[in-house]
């Protein structure tokens, strides 16, 4: 249960600190259907399909999926290292201009700018904190980031959707676990 609590707790932190301050275009069925801005949603472990979106979530994009990729625990100290990967997704087909029902749509291929701006924003939030909801940010482990790839070389091209990722490590001061068989000797 401790791992689940860590994932849920960190997902809440991401929602409040990385998603809530931002707004991006809501995906629509057509490229020029209009302009509606929504707050991204943080998802724990997996992007849900449309029928399983949590309450309040409008779409998977814009969104960020937080995954625990690997954990390590020192059995003597009880300290845990948690390798976290965040997957970012946005929808940006172009730009809208105008108001009062006279909306002009200009198709562009630069949605990557919104994506990398959001990843930079999240990276700065993580770099500026020493502790995130009780978890220590391991400053001696590099933050890595990049575009989603189909394989080692091929970047996902899913216009008008844009995807990227970021990894970093958190440390948890896990509570010591006592074995009943020898706890009287401690």
Secondary structure by P-SEA (a helix, b strand, c coil): caaaaaaaaaaaaaaacccccccccccccccccbbbbbbbbbbcccccccccccccccccccbbbbbcccccccccccbbbbbbbbbbbbbbcbbbbbcccbbbbbbbccaaaaaaaaaaaaaaaaaaccccccccccccbbbbbbcccccccccccccccccccccbbbbbbccbbbbccccccc
